[in-house]
Amino acid sequence: MGAQVMQVVGAITGEVFNTPDFHCGLNSVEVGEERLAGQVRHTQRLELIGKLTAGLLHDINNLLTIISGCTTLLMDEGGSSGSQLEYAKDVHEAAERACALTSQFLRFGRSRRSQNKPVNLNQTVIDAVKLLRRTLGGNIEILTDLEPMLGWIMADPIYIEQVIINLAVNARDAMGRGGTLTLKTETVTTAVDTDQEKPTFVQYSRLSIHDTGTGMDQQTKAKIFDPFFTTKEPGKGTGMGLSIVRDIVREAKGEIRVESELGNGTTFEIYFPTSGVYGPATEGLNDAMELGRSGDYCSSDVPRTRTNSASVR
């Protein structure tokens, strides 16, 4: 039918139409629409899975709260023997760590509007690293290099943590055989062009996330922030992660840049304007830097776990 219409138009106007190309154009549009519809369906499925997972984590958190409460009662009663009291403490501490982990997942997955406020970027990095050490896998070494008196930023801490986790997960996927992930914070000052004779200098708190993965070519790098663009296999990525990362950074009045070469890894640099507040992280800065330098963190490094392992043997 399409070819007949084009022939009639050509007979009236005297123009020559290449009908096969016309059909190819239509087919390309149809394929593009079908692909987009498939991506939307996949995103909806992921949203559903996220809601189901959140409900499951909520139920698990409730059960862990019961376990933690019961072990607290056992320890407070004081009637148990020395070894039994130690076992109760072990269960209590494990339940508390599990509660903290599920709470982080629930907070991370909760849909909410951005609420910008002064944020200690170092503390947000530390909190994210605690979660990443449990999720990235043992073949990924995580290093941190945090400037102690880094300027605070105006942002939503939950969303900034989401940015860090998203970039870290992408880095893990790029390091299939393992590698090193480095998170670095530092203060930088840049000149801003204005109409005045003297340039205006703006201070930023910069977060750099570097991996030793496969890297990417220039064509891929130019598209990574495009919605639905992904280099992963079908069903393993929505192509929305980096697009969301860029939007979150922009909401915080920041800027994100990427440097990458094939075979030389990738570095994301995020610039946040400082809020005028300076100070160290409230907790865990020294521990995070020590763990970051060593790169080793596993269950056998926890004294309680070592004791339990010995008892089982």
C-alpha positions in Angstrom: 0.0 0.0 0.0 2.8 2.4 0.9 4.6 1.8 -2.4 1.4 2.4 -4.4 0.8 5.7 -2.6 4.3 6.9 -3.3 3.9 5.9 -7.0 0.7 7.9 -7.3 2.4 10.9 -5.7 5.4 10.5 -8.0 3.1 10.4 -11.1 1.5 13.7 -10.0 4.6 15.6 -9.0 7.1 14.1 -11.3 9.3 13.2 -8.3 11.1 9.9 -8.0 10.7 8.0 -4.7 12.9 5.1 -3.6 10.1 3.0 -2.0 12.5 0.4 -0.5 14.2 3.2 1.5 10.9 4.6 2.5 9.9 1.2 3.9 13.2 0.9 5.6 12.6 4.2 7.3 9.3 3.0 8.6 10.8 -0.2 9.8 13.5 1.7 11.7 10.9 3.8 13.4 8.9 0.8 14.4 11.9 -1.0 15.7 12.9 2.0 17.7 9.4 2.4 19.2 9.3 -1.3 20.0 12.7 -1.1 21.7 11.7 1.9 23.7 8.5 0.2 24.8 10.5 -2.9 25.9 12.8 -0.6 28.0 9.8 1.0 29.6 8.3 -2.4 30.5 11.7 -3.5 31.9 11.9 -0.4 34.0 8.4 -1.0 35.3 9.3 -4.6 36.2 12.4 -3.3 38.1 10.2 -0.8 39.9 7.9 -3.7 40.9 10.8 -5.8 42.1 12.0 -2.8 44.1 8.7 -2.5 45.9 8.6 -6.2 46.6 12.2 -6.1 47.9 11.4 -3.1 50.1 8.5 -5.0 51.7 10.6 -8.1 52.2 13.4 -6.0 53.8 10.8 -4.3 56.1 9.6 -7.7 57.3 13.2 -8.9 57.8 14.0 -5.7 59.8 11.0 -6.4 62.1 12.2 -9.9 62.8 15.8 -8.7 63.4 14.4 -6.2 65.9 12.7 -9.0 67.8 15.9 -11.0 67.9 17.9 -8.0 69.0 15.3 -7.2 71.7 15.3 -10.8 73.1 19.0 -11.0 73.2 19.1 -7.7 75.1 16.7 -9.2 77.7 18.9 -12.3 78.0 22.0 -10.2 78.6 20.2 -7.9 81.1 18.9 -10.9 83.2 22.4 -11.9 84.0 21.4 -15.5 84.8 23.4 -17.0 81.9 26.8 -18.5 82.2 29.9 -16.8 80.8 29.8 -18.7 77.4 26.1 -18.3 77.0 26.3 -14.6 77.7 29.0 -14.3 75.0 26.8 -16.2 72.5 23.9 -13.8 73.3 26.2 -10.8 72.7 27.3 -12.4 69.4 23.7 -12.8 68.3 22.8 -9.3 69.4 25.7 -7.7 67.6 25.0 -9.6 64.4 21.3 -8.7 64.6 22.3 -5.0 65.1 24.6 -5.1 62.0 21.9 -6.8 60.0 19.3 -4.2 61.1 21.7 -1.4 60.0 22.2 -3.0 56.6 18.5 -3.5 55.9 17.8 0.1 57.1 20.4 1.4 54.6 18.7 -0.5 51.8 15.3 0.7 52.8 16.5 4.3 53.0 18.3 4.0 49.7 15.3 2.6 47.8 12.7 5.0 49.3 11.1 7.3 46.7 11.1 10.9 47.9 11.6 14.4 46.8 15.0 16.0 47.0 15.7 17.8 50.3 18.9 19.8 50.1 20.6 20.7 53.3 24.3 21.1 54.5 25.9 17.7 54.0 29.3 16.4 55.1 30.4 14.8 51.9 33.1 12.8 53.7 30.5 11.2 56.0 28.3 10.3 53.1 31.3 8.6 51.4 32.0 6.7 54.6 28.4 5.6 55.0 28.3 4.4 51.3 31.6 2.6 51.6 30.3 0.6 54.6 27.5 -0.7 52.3 29.7 -1.2 49.3 32.2 -3.4 51.2 29.3 -5.9 51.7 27.9 -5.8 48.2 30.7 -5.3 45.6 32.4 -8.6 46.2 35.7 -9.8 47.7 37.6 -9.3 44.4 37.1 -5.5 44.5 39.6 -3.5 46.7 38.1 -0.2 47.9 40.5 2.6 48.7 39.6 6.0 50.2 41.5 9.3 50.3 39.4 11.8 52.1 40.5 15.4 52.8 39.8 15.9 56.6 38.6 19.5 56.5 36.6 19.2 53.3 33.9 21.9 52.8 30.3 20.7 53.3 27.9 20.9 50.3 24.2 21.7 49.9 22.6 18.5 48.7 20.3 15.6 49.7 22.6 13.1 51.5 20.4 10.1 50.5 20.6 11.0 46.9 24.4 11.7 47.0 24.8 8.2 48.6 22.8 6.9 45.6 25.2 8.6 43.2 28.2 7.0 44.9 26.6 3.5 45.0 25.5 3.7 41.4 28.9 4.7 40.1 30.6 2.1 42.3 28.3 -0.7 40.9 29.1 0.4 37.4 32.8 0.3 38.2 32.4 -3.2 39.6 30.8 -4.4 36.4 33.7 -2.9 34.4 36.1 -4.9 36.6 34.9 -8.4 35.8 38.1 -10.0 37.1 38.5 -7.7 40.1 40.3 -4.5 40.6 40.6 -1.3 42.7 38.0 1.3 43.3 39.3 4.6 44.7 37.1 7.3 46.3 38.8 10.6 46.8 37.6 14.0 48.2 39.5 17.3 47.9 38.9 21.0 47.8 39.5 22.7 44.4 39.2 26.3 43.3 38.3 27.3 39.8 38.0 30.7 38.0 34.6 31.7 36.6 34.4 34.0 33.6 32.5 37.2 34.3 32.0 40.6 32.7 34.3 42.1 35.4 38.0 42.7 34.8 39.1 40.3 37.5 37.9 36.7 37.4 35.7 35.3 40.2 37.0 32.2 42.0 34.6 29.5 43.2 35.5 26.8 45.7 34.2 23.3 45.1 34.3 20.0 47.1 35.3 17.4 44.5 34.5 13.7 44.7 36.5 11.5 42.4 35.6 7.8 41.8 38.2 5.9 39.9 38.2 2.2 38.8 40.8 0.0 37.1 38.3 -1.5 34.7 38.2 -1.9 31.0 37.5 1.8 30.3 35.6 3.0 27.2 36.1 4.6 23.9 35.2 8.2 23.0 32.0 7.2 21.2 30.7 5.4 24.3 31.9 8.2 26.6 29.9 10.7 24.6 26.6 8.8 25.2 26.9 7.4 28.7 24.6 10.1 30.2 21.9 9.6 27.6 18.7 8.0 28.9 18.3 4.3 28.1 21.9 4.0 26.8 23.7 1.0 28.1 26.6 -1.2 27.1 25.3 -4.1 29.2 23.6 -7.2 27.8 19.8 -7.1 27.4 18.1 -7.6 30.7 21.1 -6.5 32.8 20.8 -2.8 32.7 18.1 -0.1 32.0 20.5 2.6 30.8 19.0 5.0 33.3 21.6 4.9 36.1 24.1 7.5 34.8 21.2 9.7 33.6 19.8 9.8 37.1 23.3 10.4 38.5 23.7 13.5 36.4 20.2 14.8 37.3 21.0 14.4 41.1 24.3 16.2 40.7 22.6 19.0 38.8 19.9 19.4 41.5 22.8 20.0 43.9 24.1 22.8 41.6 27.0 20.5 40.8 28.8 19.2 37.7 30.0 15.8 36.7 32.8 14.9 34.3 34.2 11.6 33.1 37.6 10.6 31.8 38.2 7.2 30.4 40.3 5.3 27.9 40.1 1.7 26.7 42.2 -0.5 29.0 43.0 2.4 31.4 39.9 2.5 33.6 37.4 5.3 34.2 37.3 8.3 36.5 34.2 10.3 37.4 34.8 13.7 38.9 31.9 15.4 40.7 32.1 19.1 41.6 29.8 20.4 44.4 29.9 24.1 45.4 30.9 24.4 49.1 28.3 25.7 51.5 30.8 27.6 53.6 30.8 25.0 56.4 34.0 23.0 57.0 34.8 20.1 59.3 35.7 16.5 59.6 33.2 13.6 59.4 31.3 13.0 62.6 32.4 9.4 62.8 34.5 6.7 61.1 36.9 9.0 59.2 40.1 7.4 60.6 38.6 3.9 60.4 37.5 4.4 56.8 41.0 5.7 55.8 42.7 2.8 57.5 40.4 0.3 55.9 40.8 2.1 52.6 44.6 1.9 52.7 44.6 -1.8 53.6 41.9 -2.7 51.2 41.2 -5.8 53.2 37.9 -6.3 54.9 36.2 -9.6 55.3 34.2 -11.5 57.9 37.3 -13.1 59.4 38.6 -9.7 60.4 35.7 -9.3 62.8 36.7 -10.7 66.3 33.2 -12.0 67.0 33.1 -13.9 63.7 36.6 -15.4 64.3 35.4 -16.7 67.7 32.2 -18.2 66.2 34.2 -19.8 63.4 36.5 -21.5 65.9 33.5 -22.8 68.0 32.0 -24.3 64.9 35.1 -26.1 64.0 
